[in-house]
């Protein structure tokens, strides 16, 4: 019988955010809910009714309270670092609401 420990890799090869974005663009995760955390692909838990309700309320409240000086993006990816792109409930950043292909980041 094959020993599973013989198949263990010496090291894991982590993804960069740029590599992850390219794989998403090519449709690799079309039917999966995944996010990139510290270079690792992580399966996201399903969002039910209560989560959707509070997320929508929170996004509306942030938009009302922060006004047009901030860009609030409900359920959008957030470029947290070079090896992480979590899907955040309501990332927001100072700045105008212009059409952009870049994701909000901690540096924006």
Helices and strands as residue ranges (DSSP letters): G 4-7, H 17-25, E 34-37, E 40-43, H 49-66, G 67-69, E 70-77, E 87-94
